[in-house]
Amino acid sequence: MDPMTKMWLSLIAILVMGLSVFLITFARSKTKGVVRAILSVIAFLTMVIGILGGAASIM
């Protein structure tokens, strides 16, 4: 993978992880019940995608 592709992939991974942090913060502070659980699961899955993107940009 060329350096520019790695740069863009790592930038996207950082933004995706930022989105997951925003989702979990929103879920914990503003929601309750089933909506909170669903948003937390979505945030977790988004964080996993961000971690995989970050790991792919290192390799």
Sequence and secondary structure as in RCSB ss.txt:
>XXXX:A:sequence
MDPMTKMWLSLIAILVMGLSVFLITFARSKTKGVVRAILSVIAFLTMVIGILGGAASIM
>XXXX:A:secstr
  HHHHHHHHHHHHHHHHHHHHHHHHHHHH  HHHHHHHHHHHHHHHHHHHHHHHHHH 
